[in-house]
Amino acid sequence: MHVTSSGETRVITAPFTGEPIAELPVSAPDDVHAAYAAARAAQRDWAARPAAERARPFLLLHDAILDRRNEILDIVQDETGKARKHAFEEVLDVAGCALYYARRASRLLAPRARKGIFPVATRVSELRRPKGVVALISPWNYPLSLGVTDAVPALLAGNALVHKPDTQTAMSTLWTIDLLAELGMPRQIWQVVLGEPADIGDALLDGADYVAFTGSTRAGRKIAEEAAKRLVGCSLELGGKNPMLVLDDADLDRAVQGALRACFTNAGQLCLSVERLYVHASLFDSFAARLAAQAANLRLGAGRDWSADMGSLTSRRQLDAVSAYVDDAVAKGAAVLTGGRARPDVGPLFYEPTVLTGVTEEMRLCREETFGPVVALHPFTTDDEAVELANDTGYGLNASVWTSDTRRGRALAARINAGTVNVNEGYASAYASYDAPMGGMKASGLGRRHGAEGLLRYTESQTVASQASWLGFDAPAGMPYEKWAGVLATTLKTMRRLRLK
């Protein structure tokens, strides 16, 4: 970051205490234009390098971020308010994802031979070319993870970035860029701008050759609309109202532990977090009692040690939103088994892990994403009913199934309309398996991160076909075209019988 043309700054405060921790420059549209100019100039040289050379800093990032984990853990906690063990999940994610793509980029980007229309005579290759300059917009809830793991494949593909992290949580991005520059990455290929969408959003989208966005469904729809106007591609990971199904044969203790992680990691500020928990009627009372008791015993903490089970919400706006959702549900008849209140005695933005029953359609949190440490429990009686309840949402990001019969769980998972479904885990099994794509269906987004698609989305495919001089598509000199048509028809039928096409 540098001093911006506006000269404006924003003071960043720590969610744990409300005390100021940094003052960062705020960008103006002219700064965004300048960032694009610098990124485009740097991208030409970066894209000309072999993929293996581009990968070197990111191979080194794996060990470097693990070795320097305490530095970045302090930063992530200071800017988000999350528990240290939840911040460590971000470090693990960056290390694992960077290593996955750094090891595979050369192979994924290599030219691929494709079958031509005529064997031998038609030679076809599929090439992968970078988009150019990618606009990356990352959220506040997982600033290190969701910023860096989208940036790495974009850069490995030969692009440059203009990145707008959330201003509250920009320090983790800036620290990572400094680290990668030490490891050999040209600093100019990763430009950072800060500011509100209303102020710099138009300039950010107008300069992009591709847009990668993680955030709310409402904002994602607007970005998709603007990208479509310019015929620019985009990938969007958006909201979720994620279900967890506890079947009648589930190990109750294991399912309760899984629910605690799936519902209350990062104080529920996780797009993959479980907010709807469906439990078979035969287990419902026992499960509800155990979950409520263990949620009530989770330790809330505002420190840099490892003792806290759950940290703070990140902003006053988020605390107010979570409180409003729960208050609305209680006023309309929902029962609070545990939690349901803010904890200013721990810190200004803390809210207790909350378990509700009796949530009905007239309550806002029934269908809207709460994005806080709140889960609603519902009973069901059959697998078919469970699937129907799980799918009864406009979202489709993540789901979880718990059962002692893995085959049964996987079969049921395949019926749930969500981009990732975990059996006997809440979210991590699918998300951390980098070789498999991750993303949403329905209102939960477009495109995928992870897997081959997570890198190739940042490229344009190009087909190069060369034709031998001895066989073309025009009739040979002196041959009537009608006869030539017959020769081609006979040739194509012969190729089919010989399985050459």
N, C-alpha and C positions, 0 to 999 in steps of 0.2 A: 504494500500500500504506500501511497505517497500523498502529499498535501494536495487536496483537490481544488478545482477552479472556484468552487463556491466558498471555500474556507470554512465550511460548516463542519461541526463535529457532533458526535453523540457519546454521551457517557454511558458505559456499560456497568450495570450493578450486579452484584452476586445474589442469586436467589436465596442462598442460605441466610444472608444477613441484611440484604438491602443496601449494603455499602458499595461505593464505586470501586471498580477494579481496573478500568481502562477507559481511555478516550480515543475514539476512532474517527477518522475523516469520513464524511458522507459525500458520496459522488453526485455530480450533476450530469445531465445528458451529455454535455461536452466531454466529460471524463469517460463516459461509456464509449463515445465515438473514438476517443484517443486510445482506449484499451483495445478496441477492435483493430485499429490501425497497427498498433504494436504487435498484437497477436497474429495478424495476417503477415506482417513482415517476418516474424519469427517462424511461422508455420511452414513456409516454403523450404527453408533449410532443414527443419525438423522432419518433414515428410520425405525429403530426399535421402535421409539416412536409412540404412537397412533396419528392418524391424528388430533384429537381434541387438543392434546398437541402441535403439530406443529403449529396449527392455532393461538395459543394465541398471539404471538408477532404481527401477522398481523391484528388481531382484534383490538389491541391497536394502531396500526399504523394509523387507520382511524382518530381518534381524535388527536393523537399526531402531525401528519403532518399539520392538520388544525390549531392547536394551535400554532405551530411554523412556520407558513406559511411565515412570513416575512423574516426569516433566509433563507429559501430555495428559496424564490422569488428573493432575492438579488443575490444568487449564480446563478440561472438560467439566470437572466438578464445579469449578468457579463460575463457568458461564451457563451451565444448565441446572445445577442443583441436584444432580442425580447421585445415588449411592456409588461408592467407589467400585464395587463389584459390577455394577451396571455400566459404568464408564469403561471398565476393563473389557467388557464385551465388544465395545467399539474398537479398541486396540487390536483385539484378536481378529475382528472382521477385516480391518484394513490390512493386517499382516497376511491373512489367508487369501484374501481376494487379490492383493497385489502379486503374491507369489503365483497364484493360479494363472493369471493373465500374462505375467512376464514369461512364464515357461511355455505358454501356448501361442503367444501372439504371432510368432514367425510362421507357425504351421497354419493358423487360421487365416492369415493374410496372404499366404503363398498362392500364386496362380494355380488354377485347377483346370486340368484338361477335361473337356466335355465332348460328347459325341457329336460329330458333324452330320449333315444330311447325307453325304456320300462318304463311306469309309475310305480312308487314305486320301481321297481327293479334297475333302473339306476338313481343315484343321481348326479346332475351336478351343479357345481358352477363356476362362472366367477370371477377371482381375478384380481386385478390391482396392478402391481409391478412397482416401479420406474425404470427409464432407467438406472440410476447410476449417472454419472456426465455429465451435459449438458453444451455445449459451447453456450454462449449467446453473440451475436454480435449486438450491438445497435448503432443507428446513432446519429448525432450531432443535428438534427433539433428539436427533442423533447426528450432530453436526460433523463429527469426525468421520463416522461410518458412511453416512449417506452423501457427504460431499466427496470424500476421497475415493470411495469405491466406484462411483460413477465417473470420476475424473480419470482414474488410471486407464481403463480400457479406451476411453476417448483419446487420450494422449498416445497410448501404444498404437492406435490405429493411424497415427500420423496427423491428428488434428491439433490445433491450439484451442485454448479455452478462454472464454470470458465468463467468470464464475461470480454469481451473486449469492453468497451465503446469507442467511439471516444475520442481521447486524449484531444481535445479542450474542450470537455464537460464532462470530467470525474468527476469533483468536485461534481456534483449533485448526482451521484451514490455513491461516497465515503461518502458524508454527510448522505445519506439514510441508508447505512450499519451501520454507527455509531449510528444512531437513533434506528435502529432495534436491535442492540446489547444492547443498554440501555433498550429496551423493552423485552429482554430475548432470542433473536435469537443467536445461537452459531455463532460467527464471522467466524469460519473456513469453514462453509458450503458455503460461498459466497466469492470466490476468485476473485480478479481483476488483470488483466494484461493490459498493455498499449503498443502500438507500431503500426507500419505500417504493413499492411497485407503482404507485400513482405518480412518482417523480421520475423514475428512470426505467420503468417497465417498457414503455414504447421504444425507447432507444435500444434497450437490451434485445427485444424481439426483432426489431427492424434490421439489426446487423447480423443476425444469426443465420448460419447455413443449416443448423439443426438445433433443436431445443430438447434438453433433458430436464425434466421437472419432477420433484417429489414434494407433495403438499396436499392441500385440501382438494376435494372434488370440485368445489365451486371455482377455485382459481384455475384448476386444470382445464375445465371447460373453456374458460376465457383464453387460455394460452393456446389450446387446440384450435379455437376459432381464428385467432390472429395468425397462427402458423399456416392454417389452411388458406388464408387470403393471399399469402405469399408463395404457396405451394412448397412450403418447407416442412420437412418431416419433424415429428416429435415423439418422445416417449414420456409417459405420464404414470407415475405410481401415486395413487390417490388414497382416499379414505377407505375405511373398513368398519364393518359391524360384525366382528368375527365370532363364529359359534364354536363351542366345544361340546362334544357329545360324550357322555359317560354311559356306556352300555351296561346291560344287566349283569354281565360277567366280568366287569372291570375290577381290578385290584383297587380297593377303595383308598387305602393309604397312599398308594402311588399316584392315583388320580387326583387326590387332594393336593399333594405336593406339586404335581404338574399344573394344577389350576393356580396355585399361589404364584408360580413363575409366570404363567401365561397371562394372568390378570394384573399383577402388580409390579412386574419389572418396569423400571424407570417411571414409577408411579402411574403406570397405565398409559404413559405418553409414547405409545409405540403403535405404528400403523397395523402391526400384526397382532396386537393385544386382543385377548378374549374379552368380550363384553356381554355375550349371551351364552349362558351355561345351561345345557339341557341334560338332565339326569334321569335315568330310568326310575319310574315310580317306586320300584322295590328298594332302591337305594337312596331315594331323595332325602328323607329325613336324616338318615345317618350322615350322608355326604354334607348336607347343609350345616349340620351341627359341627362337624369336624372342620369344615372350611371356615366357618365363622370363628371358631375358637382359635384356629391357627392364624387367621388373618389378624385377629385382635392382638396376638402375641408378636406380630412382626415389629421389629425395632425400627423406629423412625430416628434418623440421625442426620446432623448437619456438619459432619466433619470429614477430614481426609483419611481417616483410618478405615479399616475394613469391617467394622462392627455393624454398620447399619444394614438392615434388610431392605429398606426403601428410603429414597431421598425425597426431595421437594418437587413440587411443580415448578415450572420455569418462569412463569410470568403471572402478574396479578390478573391479567385477562383470563388466563387458563384457570386460575383458582376460582374466579367469579363464575366462569362458565360451568365448571364441575359442581360448584355449590348450587347453582341455579337448576341444573338437571336433577340433582338429588332432592332438593327442596320441592320441586314441582312434582316428582314422583311420590314423595311422602304425603304431600298435601292432597293427592288424588288417591291415596289408599295403599301405597306400597309399604311393606314392612321392612325395617332396618334390622338385620340380624347382627351386624356389627358396623362400626364406623359412622359415616354420615355427618361428619363435622370437620371443620378446619382445626388446625393445631398450632395457633400462633405461639404457644409456649415452647415449641420446638424450633420454629422459624417462621418468617412472615408468610411463606407460601406453601406450608405443609397442609396436607389433607389426609385424613385417616383412610386406610384400606377399607372399602365399603362393600358389603354384601347385602343385596336386596332380594326379596321375594314379592310375589303379587304384582309384578310390573305388567301393566296392560296397555292397550293401544293408545289410549288417550294421554298417556304420559310421554313426554318428548324423548326420554332416553330409551324408550322401547325400540325406536328405529333410527334415531340420530346417533352419530358417533360422539361418545362422551369424551374420549381422549383423556381419561383420568383413571384413578384407582377405584373403579366402580364396576361391579358385575351384577347382573340379574340372573337369578336361578329360576328354571322352569322344569316341571316334570313332563315325561312322555312315557308311552306304554309300548310302542312297537318301533322297530328299526325304520319302517316306512314313514311313520309319523316324525321320527327324529330327522330324517333326510328332508322331509317337507318343511319342517320348522327351520332347519339350517338354511335352506334355499329361499326362505320367505324374507328376502331382503333385496334392496336395490344394489347392494354391494356384493363383491366376490373376490376378496383378497386372500384371506387365510382361514383355515379351519383345523380342528383337532378332534380326533376320535380316540377313545380309550376303551380297550377291551383286552381280555386274556387270549383271544383268538385273533392272531395277527392277520390270517387270511380273511376272516370276516371283516376286520377293520379296514383292510385295503380294498375289499370289494365295496364296502359302504362309502369309503373315501372317494372312490371313482364316480359316485353318484352325486357328490356335492359340487355345486357350481362355484368353485373358488380356484384361484391360480395355484395355490399351494395347499395341500392337506397333509397334516402330520398324524401319524398313528402312534399313540403312547408318548407324545411330546406335544408341547404347545405351539412352538414356532421354529425352534432352532434347527431341527433335523433338516427341514426343507431349505430354510434360508441359508444355512451355512454349507450346504452341499453345492459348491460353486460350479460344478459341472452341469447342473440342472438349471433351467431358466426359472426366474422368479418374477411374478407380477400379478396383475389383477384382471378379473373378468368384470363385465357390467360396468357400474359406476366407479369401480376401483382402479380403472386405468387402461392404458394402451401400451403395448410393447413389453419387453422383458429386460431385466438386468440379469447378470450371471449367465453361465453357459456360453456357447458360441454366439448366440444372439446378442448377449450383453456387450460384445465387442463389435460384431458385424453391423449392429444398428448404426454405428458411427461411420459407416462406409457406404460408398456407392458401388454397386456391382457394374462391371463393364464387360461386355462380350466382344472379343476380337476373333474374327473368323477369316481365314485365308483360303482361297480356292486354287486348286491346281490348274495349270493352263490347259491340260489335256482333257478336262471334263468341266463343262460349264452348264449354264441354264438356258443358253440359246441353242437353237438347232445348228448343227454343223453346216458349213457352207455347202449349198447345193441340195440339202435335204429339206423336203417340204415339212412344214411344222406339224402337219397331221401325222406324218410318219414318225417324227421325233417324239410327239406325244405318246405314240404307241410304244416306242423304245423305253421312254421314261416309265410308263406304266408297268411294262414287263419287268424292268429293273427293280422298281420299288417292290413289286410282289415277290420277286426272287429274294430280295433283301429281307422281307418279312419272314419267309420260310426258313432262311438261314439264320434268323434272329440277329441280323445286323442292324435292325432298327426297332 
